[in-house]
Amino acid sequence: MAELPSAAWTARADLAKLIEALGPDNARWVGGAVRDTLLGHAVADVDCATPLHPDQVIERLKQAGIKSVPTGIAHGTVTAVLPQGNVEITTLRHDVSTDGRRATVSFASDWREDAARRDFTINALYADPVSGQIFDYFDGLADLSARQVRFIGDAQQRIREDHLRILRYFRFQARFGAELNSEAENACSTLAATLKGLSRERVAMELLKLLALPAPDATIRRMFQLGVLPVILPEVTEAGLAELERLMKWEASQGAEPSSLRRMAALLPPNAETAAAVASRLRLSRSQKKYLTILAERSPQDAGAPRALAFRNGKDAAIDRLLLTGADSRVLQSWENPDFPLKGGEIVSRGVAAGPDVARILQAVQNRWIAEEFPGRDRVEILLTEELGN
């Protein structure tokens, strides 16, 4: 009988209190926490499944003095607010109807029935919170050992229930997979067009998660070959794939941490208008759109003035542009942008009327200050005098 190994999270006192409140027979750990613990990975989030209905969960937590938040009450999810990290508690469910974007569910009492509605076998592993016994209804342990990401039941049916599972498959394949699953790949390729019906925010979320993984390049190329990537990122060409692969090798040599936006910039043509259009289509945030656009404006000349690049665009963006152009980003590791030692009021005190002339002179002095590699205050005063012509 397989058991959940001991881990830091399994010894949490607040989780023991939670299980006591629900009742040991009414709770099992499920999903990522179980999967990642079995693999020896760190666990960030803990999820709990229960046959108790949400109102019962809320009442039991209240009696135990545990705050709860009805975060997804229509789908049976209540969040327990705990000192060492919140836990989502979800009532066992089965699908009543699905349309590829959302599901109507009904509460259930059978653990296997709950497992059957999940996406992949490695995500349908449950663990008894007291004994640690693993409950495996669809050979998830064997797939985990073989590093195989496999849909539960018929792959096409699982995807028709939720089209986002196409992108989830590739993300999990990039993270856990070793051997490709032909049934899953064929289903993802056949139903790739269904991704068009999803909200762009959901697509962007999965894509950014995938690109942030340690080594997503092979999976991204496979998505391209199967016709999945062109549905969500039609701007990507063979050149973009090669650029991503080159970037990732350079990241490794530079000791750079993964960055989803940097890697997206590598996939896309280095064109600001294209980057802005993609960011808008994917409903990226305003700051993400601006950042992606800055990266799209990269140039081989960036390596010639990395500190100026950092001052104008921010240190992080400058480092990413250097990485994207194959330049040494380590020159900026210990660099902190200096403050420009001149204010508009000083220009006014020198006889310039407040208005656009002040802004023009201030910008001219700053440009020269940057070009001269950020000299001290004395030199800035000389530059100001020269710009004023007196």
Residue pairs with C-beta under 8 A, 6 or more apart in sequence:
1 133
1 134
2 133
2 134
2 136
2 141
3 131
3 132
3 133
3 134
4 10
4 29
4 34
4 37
4 38
4 127
4 128
4 132
4 133
4 134
5 37
5 38
5 40
5 132
7 37
7 43
8 43
9 15
9 33
9 37
9 43
9 46
9 85
10 37
10 132
12 82
12 84
12 85
13 84
14 82
14 83
14 84
15 46
15 82
15 84
15 87
15 129
17 64
17 66
18 27
18 48
18 61
18 64
18 66
18 80
18 82
18 87
19 27
19 129
19 130
20 64
21 60
21 61
21 63
21 64
21 66
22 48
22 50
22 52
22 57
22 60
22 61
22 89
23 60
24 128
24 129
24 130
26 50
26 51
26 52
27 48
27 49
27 50
27 89
27 129
28 48
28 49
28 50
28 111
28 126
28 127
28 128
28 129
28 135
29 46
29 47
29 48
29 49
29 126
29 127
29 129
30 47
30 48
30 49
30 124
30 125
30 126
30 127
31 47
31 118
31 123
31 125
32 43
32 44
32 45
32 47
32 123
33 43
33 45
33 46
33 47
34 125
34 126
34 127
34 134
35 122
35 123
35 125
35 140
35 144
36 42
36 43
37 43
38 125
38 134
38 141
38 144
39 144
39 176
45 85
45 88
46 85
46 87
47 87
47 88
47 89
47 90
48 80
48 87
48 88
48 89
48 90
48 129
49 89
49 90
49 91
49 92
49 111
49 114
49 126
50 57
50 89
50 90
50 91
50 92
51 91
51 92
51 108
51 109
51 111
52 60
52 91
53 76
53 91
53 107
54 70
54 73
54 76
54 77
54 78
54 91
57 68
57 78
57 89
57 91
58 68
58 70
58 78
61 67
61 68
61 78
61 80
62 68
66 80
66 81
66 82
67 80
67 81
68 78
68 79
68 80
68 81
69 78
69 79
69 81
70 77
70 78
70 79
71 77
71 78
71 79
71 88
72 78
72 88
72 90
75 90
75 93
75 103
75 105
76 90
76 91
76 92
76 93
76 105
76 107
77 88
77 89
77 90
77 91
78 88
78 89
78 90
79 86
79 87
79 88
79 89
80 86
80 87
80 88
80 89
91 107
91 108
92 107
92 108
92 109
92 110
92 111
92 113
92 114
93 105
93 106
93 107
93 108
93 114
93 117
94 105
94 106
94 108
94 113
94 114
94 116
94 117
95 103
95 104
95 105
95 106
95 117
95 161
96 103
96 104
96 105
96 106
97 103
97 104
98 104
98 160
98 161
98 162
100 159
100 160
100 161
100 162
100 163
100 194
100 197
100 198
101 162
101 163
101 197
101 198
101 199
103 161
103 162
105 117
108 114
111 126
111 135
111 137
112 137
115 124
115 126
115 135
115 137
115 138
115 152
116 124
116 137
116 138
116 152
116 153
117 161
118 124
118 152
119 151
119 152
119 158
119 162
119 165
119 168
119 169
120 140
120 143
120 149
120 150
120 151
120 152
120 168
120 169
120 172
121 138
121 139
121 140
121 143
121 150
121 151
121 152
122 140
122 143
122 144
122 149
122 150
122 172
122 176
123 140
123 172
124 136
124 137
124 138
124 140
124 152
125 134
125 135
125 136
125 140
125 141
125 144
126 134
126 135
126 136
127 133
127 134
127 135
128 135
134 141
138 152
138 153
143 149
143 150
144 176
146 178
146 179
147 176
147 177
147 178
147 179
148 177
148 178
148 179
148 181
149 169
149 172
149 173
149 176
149 177
149 181
149 184
150 181
150 183
150 184
151 158
151 159
151 165
151 169
151 181
151 183
151 184
151 187
152 158
155 183
155 184
155 186
155 187
155 188
156 187
156 190
156 191
158 165
158 187
159 165
159 166
159 187
159 188
159 191
159 194
160 191
160 194
163 191
163 194
163 195
163 197
163 198
164 195
164 198
164 202
164 203
164 206
166 188
166 191
166 192
166 194
166 195
166 228
167 195
167 203
167 206
167 207
167 210
167 228
167 232
168 206
169 184
169 188
170 188
170 210
170 219
170 222
170 223
170 228
171 206
171 209
171 210
171 213
171 219
173 180
173 181
173 184
173 219
174 210
174 213
174 215
174 216
174 218
174 219
175 213
180 222
185 222
185 226
188 226
188 228
189 226
189 227
189 228
192 226
192 227
192 228
192 231
193 231
195 203
195 228
195 231
195 232
196 231
199 283
200 281
200 282
200 283
201 282
201 283
203 232
203 282
204 282
204 283
204 284
207 232
207 233
207 260
207 264
207 282
208 260
208 261
208 264
209 260
210 216
210 219
210 220
210 260
211 220
211 258
211 260
211 263
211 264
212 258
212 259
212 260
212 263
213 258
214 258
215 248
216 263
217 241
217 244
217 245
217 248
220 229
220 241
220 244
220 267
221 241
221 245
223 229
224 230
224 236
224 241
229 236
230 236
233 267
233 268
233 278
235 267
235 268
235 269
235 274
235 278
236 267
236 268
237 269
239 269
240 266
240 267
240 268
240 269
241 267
243 266
243 267
244 263
244 266
244 267
246 266
246 326
247 262
247 263
247 266
247 323
247 324
248 263
250 256
250 323
250 326
251 258
251 323
254 323
254 328
254 329
254 330
255 330
256 319
256 323
256 329
259 320
261 288
261 291
261 292
261 295
261 320
262 295
262 320
262 323
262 324
264 278
264 292
265 275
265 292
265 295
265 296
265 298
265 320
265 324
266 324
268 274
268 275
268 278
268 292
268 296
269 296
270 296
270 297
270 298
270 324
271 296
272 293
272 296
272 297
274 296
275 289
275 292
275 293
275 295
275 296
276 289
276 292
276 293
276 296
278 292
279 288
279 289
279 292
279 293
280 289
284 292
291 317
294 313
294 314
294 317
294 321
295 317
295 320
295 321
295 324
298 321
298 324
298 325
299 325
300 325
302 309
302 318
302 321
302 322
302 325
302 327
303 322
303 325
303 327
303 328
306 318
306 322
306 327
306 329
306 331
306 332
306 335
307 332
307 335
307 373
307 374
308 370
308 371
308 373
309 318
309 321
309 322
310 317
310 318
310 319
310 332
310 335
310 337
311 337
311 338
311 370
311 374
312 370
313 321
314 337
315 332
315 335
315 336
315 337
318 332
319 329
319 332
320 329
322 328
322 329
322 331
322 332
323 329
338 374
340 366
340 369
341 376
341 377
341 380
342 362
342 365
342 366
342 369
342 380
342 384
344 354
344 358
344 359
344 362
346 384
347 358
347 361
347 362
347 384
347 388
348 354
348 358
350 384
350 388
350 390
351 388
352 358
352 361
352 388
361 384
361 387
361 388
364 387
365 380
365 383
365 384
365 387
368 383
368 387
369 375
369 379
369 380
369 383
372 379
